[in-house]
Amino acid sequence: MYTSVRACSCVLSIVALLTATALSAAAQDDNKVGSTKRVRAVRVPEGKIVVDGKLDEAEWQLAKPADRFFQMQPREGDPASSGHQSEVRFLYDDENLYIGATFHEDEIGKVLTNDLRRDFPGARDGDLYVVILDTFHDKLNAYNFQTNPGCALRDSQSYDDGRNINANWDAVWTCRASASGTAWYVEQSVPFKQLRFPRQDDQIWGVNMFRLIRHSNEQTIWNPTPRQFNQFKASYAGILEGISGVNPGRNIRIKPFVTGQTRHAGGLARNDADGGLDAKIGLGTNLVFDGTWRTDFSQVEADAQQVNLTRFNLFFPEKREFFLENSGAFQIGPPVGFSGQNANFVPFFSRTIGLSDTGTPIPVVGGVRLTGKVGRNSIGLLNMQVDQQERPGLDPLASANYSVVRYGREFLSNSQIGLVYLDKERGGLSNRLGGADLRFYPTRAVNIDALFMHSEKTGLDGGNAWRTGIQYDPGRSQWVLNYTSLGETFRDELGFIPRQGVNILNGDVTYRLRPQALASRVREIRPELQYQLFTRGALNPTTNSPIGVETELIAPQVTVEFSDSSNVQFQVTRDEELLSAPFRPQGIPPGHAIAPGRYAFTLGELSYSPTNSRRIAPTGSYRFGEYYDGTREGYTAGLRVRVSEKLASTFSFSRDTIDLPGGVSFNTDLASLRLDASFSTRMFLNAFIQYNNVTHQILSNIRYDFIHHPLSDIFIVYNDTRFQNVLQPTPTQVPSRSLVVKFTHLLSF
């Protein structure tokens, strides 16, 4: 207890000191921010604009362009290079906002389209153009419309001033592109009924436009934004004015679906059909009600296999569309980063609904959701009913009901305080949680967060958990410090918490060095130091004494980012672990385990990540060092081959060899092959084949998607699971294969 209190006091003192320093320095940084640019949209008669990518209507010349873009990279704050000037114009009528862009290019043959798929991944692997619309001008939230020279559609919503991105929001909009010898052009039409905005005569929106020139890796933006932030940071957006006399529309969507499936598993065959619907209804100016009945996720891509050599569960991202839409309304505390940052305490994790611990789907009966804003108040309500869970060799678990409520109130310019409530009910058992969270941004460079939760679980005393942290990012460096405390009896069955009953101190310092002598080849050098400390007050069952420090990690690393955006990274991790019970990592032979005790070991890793803009892009890493009281050596090798914007394939193989005392040795292997084919911007074929030697699985997931109408699809999905070299199969190791056909059709009103 004393250790916990002392650590808490130390952290709060450091947070206070760092906050005062950051506020002082950031106040000086804010004085350097330039004035906000403005652009005016011009009304045109209905039917005058034909979206064909040519911008040849005379009306386009009535709109003054948003031009004079500034570099984010490589020379932050400088005007865009002379051969890469950009001009964007805005027109509108009663129904649509029209956006016309001209991108000058002195090497037009190097303009790259890397992918044609809807919501194409790897957006920065080719030339890219993004329009950011903050329709409530709250400097927090925005709609984002992204495309490339092939006019593939990628749209998203951003929340919390660009810190949280929902890439699975989809709108009905139109895009066409063309090119000449010195420029390429994009013409877009966004129906007003796809957006939420104030119901008032004159609209004032935040707006920004971002362009990536892939062959030179020059990144430009209309209203200047510091390079340490992404292009979705709404607080740095300019202003779009001139729109008046338009309405957001009723925004009613009904999407019924039907499915047919044939499945073979364990020598048994089953054929069935099903159907259901999803509904979306706009309420007022900025509330959206969603309903789903007999929810189906059969078209969702399979999870990527992972081998776990740690003692705790790994974090798998959510992929199901219904839960990804408007996910920002249910964000409690800071979001999980791409590298797993902030994954030690995730109060609400939607994969707990409708998926088992192993990722097996559980039928979802239906659910409702209400999200949106009224003035400076935001609301998120979610209720889902899940069917009973079948378990091989065991009685099924009863059906369950899940509820999530979050209310937020904005204050100052873009800060927010929120109240949350979570509830899981299964039969006579329940797990209920209540709490509050804070997101405080005193300046653009300072981010302070705080979170408190209390839990009640049937048969267990109530428990508390809390977190506080600060991030300071003035540009050339980033400082992160946070502390999390998870009580012994705190339980959250709707969240992701790898370790119960621990206190976690996390610190991270990164510097961004941009040496001018290497500017032609090196974009940035980033030395970084990470530190994590896990302490536990419980008794060690082996020694009957307090555990104290359970894990301590110190990880210095350096990343070199080259001018083409490829990078090399070298990291050394010093890990101290206390095992209070025997530990069996995945892949260790039966009958063996790592004995309880305290261990200190060091692991190094050298890795290379390419830019996928190249036709042939190899990737690789090499791991070497210690593993508890043994050794570990491993490597990952991969290759992506892009035949054209319509066809690419990626292969990856990873192996780790673990040698432990007593002659215990084992390998873990992962292999994957991915094929991505785009016949057009409306028809796609994806194949994902994986092999995992630990689970002895070969998994195949092949998906065909034809968009026959905007946001309406025909899916054909084939799944195959096989087990290799299994002498005594368990009830869960049953070979299976299935073929699913799914038809959806969107009705908009």
N, C-alpha and C positions, 0 to 999 in steps of 0.2 A: 504494500500500500504506500509506504514511504517513497519507494522508487517511482511509483506512478505520480504521486503528488509533486515530487521534486522535478520530474520530467515535465509535468504540466506547467509548473511555475516558470521553469527555464524557457519553455516554448513561448509562453505568453509574454515574457520579457523580451525575447528576441523579436516576436511579432510586433510588439509596440515600438521597439527601436527601429526595425526595418520599415514599419509603416511611416514613422515620422521622417526618416531619411528619404523614402520613396516619394512621399507627398511633396517634400521640399524640392527634390530634383525634378519630379514630374511637372510641378507647377512651372518650372523654367522651360521644360520641353514644350508644354502647351502654348507658350508664348510664341513658339516658332511656327505654329500651324498657320497656313495661309488662309486667305479668304475663301468663302464657299462660292463655287461657280454655279451659274444658272443657265438653263436652256428652256426654250418655250416651245410647246406643242401647238400646232396650227390645225384648226378645224377645217375639214374638207367635206363636200357633199357626199352623201351615201353612194357607194358603188363606184367612186372615181378611182380607187386604188385596186389594181389587180396584182396580187402577190405572185410574182414570177421571177424575182431576183434581179430584175433589170433596172429598176429605179428610173424608168424612162417617162413616167407621167410628169407633166409640167408642175403639178402640185408640190412635188418634192422640192422644187426650187423656192417655194414660198417659206419654207422652214429654215431658219438660220441654224447651221450645224453646230453641234457640240464637238469642238476640235481642240487642238493644242493639248494633246495627251502628254502625260509626264511619265518618266521611267520609274518603275519600282525596282527593277534590276536591268542591267548591271550598275548603272550610275544613278542611284536614287536621287530624285528631285530634278534631274536634267530633262529637257524636252525630249520627246521621242525622236529617234534618229531620222535624218532627212528622208531616207528611203522608205520609212515605215510610218508615215503620217496616217491619221484616222479621222473620219468625219461621220457623225451619227446625227440623223434628223428624226423628228417625231411629228407625226400627223395623227389625226383621230377623226372619227365620226361618231354617230350615236351608239354604235355597237362595238367598235374595235379601236385599239391603239395600234398604230402602224409604226414600225421602227425600220429605218433604212440606213445601212452602214456602208461606207466606202473605205476599203483598206488598201492604201497604196503599198506597193511591193516592188522593189527594184530587182528582185530575183524571183519572178513569178513562178519559175519552174521548181523552186524549192518549197513552195507552199505544200503543206502535208496534211492529208486526211488520213488518220490512223484507224478509224472505226466508224461504222455506219449504224451501229445498234442503238436502239432507244435507251436513254440513260447510260450512254457508253462509259465504261470504266476507264481509268487511266486518262482522264480528261486532258492532262498536260502532255500526253504522248504525241500530240500533233498540234497544229495551229488551233487556237481557241479564241472565242469571242463570248463575253458574258455581259448581260444587262441585269443590273440589280435595281429593283423597284421597292422602295420603302413607302408603301401606299398610305400609311397612317402618319408618316414622318415622325415616328417615335424614337428614331435613331437606335432601334433595338432589333426589329424584325423586318424581313424582306422576302419578296419573291425573286427568284433568280432564274433567268432564261439563258441557257448556254448552248452553243452550237459550234460547228467547225466548217471548213470550206465545203464539205459534202452535205451540210444542213441536217446532220443527225440531231435529234432532239434530246436535250438533257435539261431537266428542270429540278428545282429544289426550293425548299424554304430554309431560311436561316433565322436563328433566334439568338437572343442574348448577345447582340452586337457581333454576330459572326462567330461566336465561340461554339455554337451547336448547330450542325447542319443536318437537315432531313432531306437526304438525296432521293427519297422514295415518294415525295409528293409529285403528283402528275397533273398536268393541265392539258386542255385541248387548245392547241395553238398551231400556227402554220409558219413554215420557214421555207424559203427558196433561195438559191445562191447561183451566181454566175461569175465569170472571170473575163478579163481582157488581158492585154499584154503587159499592163502596168498596175493592175489592181484586181482585187476580188470583192464581190458585193454580196451583201446579205439583206434580204427583205423579210420582215416578220410581221405577223398579225396576231395580236393577243386580245381575245374577246374580253370586254369588261366584266362579263358575268363569271369569268374564271377567277376574278380577284375580289378581295374584300377591301373596302375603303369607306371613308366617312360619307354618309348620305347628306351632302351639302352641295351647293351650286358650284363653288370654285374649289378646285382640288390643288393642294400643294403636296407634292410627293418628293421623297428623297430618291436620288438616282445616281448611279455610277455605271461606267462602262470599262471593261477590262479586256485587253488584247494580249495574247501570247504569240510572238513570232518564233516558231519552233526552231528553225534552222540556225538562228542566232541566239536563241534563248533570251531575247529581249522581252521584258514584261512591262506593259504600259497601262496607265489608268487615267481616266479623264480628270476626276478630282483627286488631287494628290493624296496618297495613303502611304504611310511608312512601310517599308518592306518587311518588317517583322510581323505584320498583320496580313491576313488573307484579304482577298478582294471583296469579301462579304461584310466587311466592317461598316455597318450602316452609319455610325457616328461620323465617318469621314466622307459621306456621300455629298454630292451637290444637290441642286434643287431642280425639279421638273415642274414648270408652271404652265398656265394657259389652258388646262383642261377644265371645262365647265359644262354643266347641263347633261351629265352622264350619270348612270345608275349602275350599281354592282349587279343588278338582276336578282332573280329569285334563287339561282344556283341550286337547283334541285336535280340530283342525279340518282337514277335507279339502274343498278347493274345486276340483272338476273344471270344465273349461270346453270349449266347442266354438265354433268360428268358421266363418263362411262369407264369402267375399269375391269380388267381381267388380271387376276393375281394367282400365282402358283407359289406355294410355300409348304415345305415338309411333305411333299407328295400329294398335297391337296390343291384343287383348283377352285377358284371362286370368281364369279362374274356378278357385277352389280352396277347399278346406276344411281345417281343422286342429283340433287339440285338445290339451289338456294338463291339468296340475293344479298347484295350490299346496297345500302341507300345513304345518300348524303343530302342534307337539306340545310340551306342557309337560313338563319334566324336573325332578323334585324340586320344591322350593318356589319357585324363582325363576330357572330356566333355561328358555329357549324355543328349540326347534329348528325352523327353517323350511327347507322344500325347495320347489323349483320346477322343473318339467320342461316344456320347450317354451314358455318364458315368452312371454306375449303382452301388448303394451301398446297395442293398436289403439284403446282407448277413451280414451286420454290426450289432453287438449286440446293443440292446436298452440301452439308458442311464439309469444309476441308479437314482431313484427318490430321491429328496431332499426336505425338508421343510425349507423355508426361513423365519427366524425370525428376519432378519436384514432388513434395508431399501434399500439395493442395490442388484444388480444382482449377482448370484452365478456363479462361473467359472466351466464349464463343459469341460472335456478334449476332444480333437479331437480323433475320432476312425476310420475315413475313410482312407483306405489304400493309395489312390492316394495322399492325402494331407500330410500323414505322411512320405512318402518316400522322402528322401533328404530334410526334413524340416529344417535341420541345415543351408542350404544355404539361408534361408529366416528368420533366427533368427535375430531380431532387438532388441538390448538391451539384458539384462540378461534373461535367460529362467525362466518360472514359476516353482517354486519348488513343491514337492509333497504335501506340506501343504498349498499351495496357496501363497508362498512368491513371491514377484515381480508381483502380479496380479493386481496392481492398475493402471498400464500403460503398456499394451501389444499392441505395434503399429500395428502388423499384427497378426490376429487371424483367422485361416482358416475356422472356423465354421461360419464366416459371409458369406461364399460362399456356396450356395446350401442348406442352412438351415434357417428356419424362426426363429424369436425370441423365439418361443416356442419349437424349435427343430424339426419342421415338415419338411420333405424333400421337396425341390424345384427342379424340373428337371434340370439337368446340360446338356446342349447341347454338350459341348466339351471344350477342352482346350489344351494348349501346355506348356511345361516347358523345360528350358535349365539350367543345373547346372554343376558345375565342377570347375577345377583349371587349370590355365596356368602359370607355374612358381610360383611366389608368389602372383598371382592375382586369386581371386575367383569370380564367377559370379552366380547369380540366377535370372532367368527370368520366370515369370508365367503370363499367360493370360487365363482367363476362361470366357465362355459365359453361362449365366444362363437363363432359360426360364422364362416366366411370372409367377408370384406368385398368385395362387388362394387364395381368402379370403372369408370365409363363410359370406354371407349377404352383402358383399362389392364388388366393382369392382376390378378386378385383378390388381396387380402392373405390370408395364411394365417389359420386360426382362432387364437384367443388364449385364454389362461387367466389369470384374475386372482385374487389372494389378498390378503386384508387380515386382520391379527391385531392386536388391541389388548387389553392387560391393564392394569387399573387397580387401585390400592390406595389406599383412603381413609385419611386420617390427620387428627388433631384432630377438629373437629366436622364439617366438610364439604369439606375439601381433598382433593386426589387427585394421585398421581404415577402415570405410566403408561409402558408399553413398547409400541412399535409395530413392525410388520413389514409391508411391502408388496411384492408381486411381480407382474410381468407377464411372461408367457412367450408368445412368438409364433415358432413354428418353432424355429430355432436361436438366436434373439435373446432377450435378457432384460433387464429393468430391475428391480433389487432394492434395497429401501431398509430401513434399520433406524434406530431412534431412541428418544427418550424425551421426554415432555412433563410439565409441572407446572401445576397449577391450585391456587393457594394463596390462601385467604381468611382472613387473620388476624382480620378483623372483617367485619361485613356490608357495610361501606362501602368496603372495600379489596379489590381483585382483582389478583393478581399472576400472570402467566403466563410460562412459559418453554418452549422447544421446541428440540430438536436432532435433525437427520436426516443420515444418511450414505447416499449412493447409489452403486450399481455398475451400469454399463450396458455391454453388449457393444460392444467397440471403442473405449471411452472410459475415461480414468482416473477413479478414484473422486472424488466431490465431497461437500462438506459444506454444510449450510444451518442457520441458527439464528435464533431470535427470542426477545426478552424484552420484557415490557411491564408497565405498572401502570395501573390505573384507580382513581381515588378519587372517590366520589360521596356526599358528606355530606348532600345534600338540595337546597340552594339553588345548588349549582354542581357541575360535573363536570370532572375533570382526567384527561386521557389522554396517555400517553407510551409509545411502543414503538419498537423498533429491530429490523430484519430484515436478515440478511446471506445472500445467495444466491451460492454459489461458482460460478466460471466453468464448472466441469465437473459441477456438480450437475444431475441430470436426474430428473424425476418424471413419468412418463407416466400415473400414476394420479391426478394432482393437477391443480390449476389454478394456473399461474404465468405471468402475462402477460409478465413480463420476466425473462430469465435473466441471471445474473452481475452483479446490482446490490446495493447497500446502500441501505436505505430507513429514513429517520427520519421518524416521524409524531408530531405533537402536536396536541392539541385541547383547548380550554378553553371551557366553556359556563357561563353564569350564568342562573339562573331568577329573574326579577323578577316579583313579584306585587303591583303597586301597589293599595292599598286604595281610592284615589280612583277607580280604573277598574274595580273588582271586578264591577260589574253588567254590564259589556260585555266586559272583557278578562280572560281566565283567567290568561295568563302571557305575559311578554315574555322571549325568549331570545336575547341577543347571544352570538355564538360566533366563535371564531377558529380556523381550521384551518391547519396547516402541514405540508407534505410535502417531503422532500428525497431525490432519487434520485442516487446517485453511482456511478461505474463506474471501475474501475482499468484497463480495457482501452484499447488504443490507438485513436485516431480514424483510420480508414483514409484520410481526406481530408488530415489534417495530420501524421499519424504521431506525434502527441503524446498523452499520457494524456487521456482524456475528462473525468475529474473530475466536475463537476456536470452531470448529464444533464437533470434536471428539477427545478425548484423552484417550488412552489405556495404562495401565501399567499392565503387566502380568508376575509375577514371577512364575516359575515352576521348578520342579525337576523330572528327569527321572532316574529310576534305571533299568539298563539292566542286566539281569541275564546271567549266563554262557551258558544257552541253547538258548539265543537270545530273550526270552520272556522279557517283561518289564512292569513296573508299573509307572504311571505318575500322578502327582498331580499338578494342576494349579489353580491359583487364578487370575481373571481378574477384574481390577477396570476400569470401563467404564464411561466416562462423555460424554453425547450426548446433542446436541442442536437440537430440532425439530422446524423448522420454519413453518411447516404445519402439520395438523393432520396425524398421521401414523397408517395404518391398517396392522399389521403383518398377515401373512398367518394363517388362522384358526379362527381369531377373529369373533364373531357373527356379522351378518349384523346390521348396525345402530350404531356400536360402533367404537371408535378409541382412540388412545392415543393423548391427547391434546398437542398443541405446548407448548414449554417451555424448560428449561434446566434441565437435569436429571443426577444424579450420582448414580451408582448402582454397586454391586459386585457379581460375580458369581464364584463358585468353581466347580472343576470337578476332580474326581478320576477315573482313567481308568486302565484297564489291557489288554494287548495284548499278546496272546500266541505265541508260535512257532508252525507253521502248520506242523512241522515234526512229531508231535504226532498224533496218530490215532484219539484221541478225543481232540479237542482244543477249550475250552470255551473262550469267550471274553466278556467284559462288562465294562460299565462306569456308573457313578452316578453324576448327575448335581444338584446343589442346590444353592439358593441365591436369589438375587433380579433381577427384570426385569422392567426397567423404574420405575414407582411408584407402582409396584406390586411385586409379587414373582414368581419364576420359580423353578420347580423341575422336574427332568427327569432322565431317565435311558435308556441304550441300553444293550441288552443281545443277545449273539450270540453263535452258536455252529457249529463247522466244524467236520464232521466225515469222515475219510478216510478209506474206506473198504479195498482198495488196491491201487496200482499205477494206476489201470484202473477205479476206481469208488470213487467219493467223493461227499458229499453234505454239503451245508452250509445254516443255517437258522439264520435270524437276525430280532429282533423286537426292535423298538425305540419309546418311548413315552415321551412327554414333557407336563406338566400341567402348565398353566399360570393363575394366579389369579390377577385381576386388581381391583382398587377401584370401588365402585358402584355395587358390586356383579357380575362383568363380569368375567367369567371363561371359559376356553376352553382347549381342548386337541389336540395335533397333534400326529398322529400315522403313522409309516412307518413299513412295514413288507416285508421281501423278503425271497425267497427260491431258491437256486441255486443247480442244479445237473450237475455234470461234469463226463461224461463217455468216456473212451478211449478204443476202441476195439483193437487198435493197434497204431503204430506211424503214421498211414495213415487214420484212421477212427475214428470220434468223434461225440458225441451227447451232446449238452448242452441245459439245460432248465433254464430259468430265469423268475420267477414269482414274481410280486410286488403288494403291496397294499398301497395306500396313502389316508388317510381319509380326507385330506384337499381338494384334487381334486376329491374325491369319485371314484378313479380309481382302477381297478384290471387289471394289464397288464401281458400278457404272451408272452414270446419270446422263441421259441424252434427252435434250429438250428442243422441240421445234415450236416456233412462235410465228404466227401470221396475224398482223394487225389488220383486220378486215374493215375496221371503222375506227375513228379516233377513240383510243382507250378501250377498244373492244378487240378481243383476241380469240384465236383458235390455238390451243396448246395440244401438242402430242408429246407425252413424256414416257420414257422407258427407264426403269430402274432395275438393276441386277445386283444382287449381293451373293457372293460365293465365299466359301471358307476352304483354305488350303492347309494340308498337313495337320489336321486336327484329329488326334487319336481317339479322344473321348469328348465328343461335342456336348456342350451344355444346352439347356432348353432355349437359350437365346442365340445359339449358333446354328440357325436353320437357314439353309440357302433359300433365296426367294427371288422372284422376278415379277414385274408388273408392267402393264401398259395402260396408260391413262389418256383419255381424250377429254378435253375441257373446252366448252364454248361459252364465251361471255359476250354480252352486248350492252353498251352503255346507252341509256335513254336520258337526254338532258332536256330540262324545261326552264 
